[in-house]
């Protein structure tokens, strides 16, 4: 092997590191936690194991922090319910505002399809 790569055999390139981190981030946030961001809104569609009944994430939007509290309730039927700072929201999306304050968002959802009795994805 000739060229710069032959000087460092067995080492990954910088794009491998940054690419892997980005794909891992997307897997966690978009697929498992089900957070989909479109411009200034978040939509929630969590796909977590049945044993994950409650978990928290801290989401930063510019200088504003949203503390997301997810609760999976076996009795929750129908669409996801959201509250922002204790106030119920209509629909399944959260409008993000950069007001430089901390906010608490509660996400109440039912068992994921196929996961009601399982702890696998």
N, C-alpha and C positions, 0 to 999 in steps of 0.2 A: 504494500500500500504506500502510495506516495502522496505528498502534499501535507497541509497543516494537520489533517485528521490523524495522520500516522504518528505524529508527535505525542498524542494523548489517547492511546488505545483504551477502549472500555469506558470512556467518559461520555456522558450524554451532552448534547448541545443545549445552549441556553433556551432555545424554543421548546425543548422537551419539558423543562422545569415550569416555565410560565404557562405553557399549553396545558400541562397536566393539572396545575392548580386551578386554572380557569374552568376546565371540564369538571373537576371535582366540585367546585363551587356551584356550577350550574346543576349538576346532579342533585346535590343536597337541597338547594333552594327551589329550583324549578320542578324537579320530579318528586322528591320525597316530601319536602315541606309544602310543596304545591304553591309557591309564591310566584306569581307572574306579574312582572312590572311592564306597563305600557305607558310611556311618557311620565305622567304624574299620578298614576293610579296603580294600586296593587289589587290583584284578584287572588283569592285563596282557594285551593283545591288540594288539601293535604292527602297524601297516600302513605300513611305510616302504619306500623304494626299495631294490632289491637292492644298490646301491652303499653303503648305510649298514650296514656290517658291524659297527661298534662305535660307540657314543655313550654319553654320561653325562648324567644329570640330577640335580639336587639338590632333594629334596622335603622341605619342612618340615611337620611335624605338631606343632603347638603349639611346645614348646621342644626338640623332638627332630628331628634331621636324618637323613634317609635318602639315602644316595648311591647312586643307581640306575645300574648299569652294564649296558647292553643289548648283547648279542652276537648277531648274526644269522649262523648257521652253515648252509651249504648241506647239511651232512650231518645236521642235527637233524631228526628225524622225530617226529611225534606232538605231545603237549602241551608247553607251555612248561615249562621247568625253572627253579626258583627256589632261590637260596641266600641265607641271611641270616647275615652275619658268618662265612661259610665253612661253615655247616651247611645241608644240604639240607632243603628244605621239601616237605611233601606238598601236592599240588594246585597250582592256579594263582593262589592269592590270598595276600596278605601281611597279617597282622594287625598293625595299627599300635599302638604302645605309646608313651605319652609319658613316657619314663624320663630325658629330658634328656641323652641320650648320642648320639653319632654312630654310625650303622650303615651297613654296606655290603650292598647287595642286588644280586645278579647275576641277570640275566634272560637266559636262553638260549632262543632261538627259531629256528625254521626259516624258509625263504623264505616271504614272503607270497604268498597265492594270486594267480596272474597276474603276479607280479613277479619270478619267478626269472630271467628274461632281460632285464628292463626296468628303467630308471631313472626311470620315471614312476609317478605314483600311480594 
